[in-house]
Amino acid sequence: MKRLAYRIIFVLWLLTLATASELNAPSALAQDPDLSEWSFLMSFRPTTCTQERIKKRDGSPDQWLVHFIEDARGQVNLDFYSVKITKLPKVGGQILTPEKFLEFVRFHFDDEFINQKFAHFRLYELQDGIKWKSANPLDAVLTFEIRFPPDPSIPQPSPLTNPDDASVITSYFDGKKWIFTTLHTTKDLGHPVSGNRMWGIAPQADGTSLFYIRGADRLTPNSIPIPDAILARIVFGSADQLWRSFQESLVNFVNGHEGSAARQVTFSKRFDWEPVKKQFFKPTTPRDVCTAC
């Protein structure tokens, strides 16, 4: 009950501070992009083996659950944030390859790229830290600590300064991209949104590299007595601020380490779920299937 009260206070506080320009920043694109570009991400599910391993965490199968996007509520949020890297940064005297730069971002996700004004990123447990800092972070579980108020000078957040934590699992990894899928866990309970978010880097034909963050998610059903339209404005608008700041941090890091980068696309918009689902939601991985892994 206390956690629910803190969440309500948190969203009401955000609502009083946020202006429409802050939380509903217009798309940087002149028109909506091809939504088929989000089809893979919104349709993605962790493998059946990963789903099974999630349920076995802590011996609490009723507490460790994937937040499937089709079980969520309201409109679907589709967003995309990209940075064009003309020259990759130099770290430790070496110019990083695209893959090594993505690995560097993963290893230094919190201390270099997450704006502590908005959130703090930490490992769920020690075993997750070992996986996250390895060559293959698949199945590593991480936690986003949401700041309230946004003040990184507070060393030990109290329930009022950190009213909510949100767990994700590294559900896909191939060296050039990874995906976080939102979870319900024993310690953090439900995540505010249900869906997936991808980080990746793609070499371009002109010799540049495109670093990107792509998200597809919806509001997770919960007991917070706030209308969906208001809650969506708060949740997705606040996420937009966080990922815009991530873009900025990435550009500053590259340019500060003998590289060259510039922010490219910033897009975040909500769409009615049913027509999007009908046309683009095509999952191929089953869910809630017992698998011998």
Order of alpha helices (4+ residues) and beta strands (2+ residues): alpha-alpha-alpha-alpha-beta-beta-beta-beta-alpha-beta-alpha-beta-beta-beta-beta-beta-alpha-beta-alpha
